[in-house]
């Protein structure tokens, strides 16, 4: 059985941005209450949440995926979906020697931990930075000196560096490279934030996709990597998506497919009062969002015929009432362009696109 990839895209979420904005809103709200309602009674016990509540930064991941599933269903005759219903056992990742865990045995043994390390260290040797070479799992603090198999003690090294380090402690091996030593130690102790986000959203996403009425297939992360490696395909997120589940064709033709990068950007800022860096109000936004037929977030092309900024630009419009717009492109922000130079490509839909 053979299959051909006709379209690919990678979706970038904005969970961290939502979290930062919620924290900023909470700070402003508390400052306002301290200024205006100093003796207000505490109301921390009158908030209730539904049983399957998710934080907004996590819920946005589910909404983004659901949005694009619905869009693809309108454009193509989609019959089935494949989802990687993976659960990262963070305790098992911290200590792979825990008893009673059977999933590390068999064909997929060690795939989950190794895949996590590859993502964590950007598929490079931590000592020499070599890329596109066979990498080996290496103990930062050697086992012979009391090191453990916890994921915080594991790193990736090429064969040359692994042999050179041997059973030396990393402090001895990198005594002449203190900056690299601190970098490796900091990265090794990085939290499992992404794994926790996937664990929290996986069942909510499963229920959301199930409610679409389409046939839904699920698979593990280890199976995805096994499918990709057995077909000798390179590691990218969109190729992993084509290798999810047991329905992956034995021969997968990628052709000249290039993924479309879709970045969740939101639908603007609803905050009407603009605060300064101390949280005090310094002005209010106008309720008008559209100027000269454009609004912030629209994708447009600007053709400037003369002047210092002559050229053709494409990106996201930032409108102003004066008519002097800005344009966020992949190469940076171009500011001070008159609205007459702009031609709208499509209206804002909450996402940004790039090849």
Helices and strands as residue ranges (DSSP letters): E 2-4, E 9-12, H 15-36, H 56-75, E 80-84, H 90-94, H 111-120, E 135-139, G 143-145, G 151-153, E 154-158, H 159-165, H 170-173, H 178-188, H 193-210, E 215-219, H 221-230, H 237-242, E 251-253, E 260-264, E 273-275, E 281-284, E 290-291, E 294-295, E 299-304, E 311-318, E 324-329, E 332-338, G 339-341, E 342-346, E 351-354
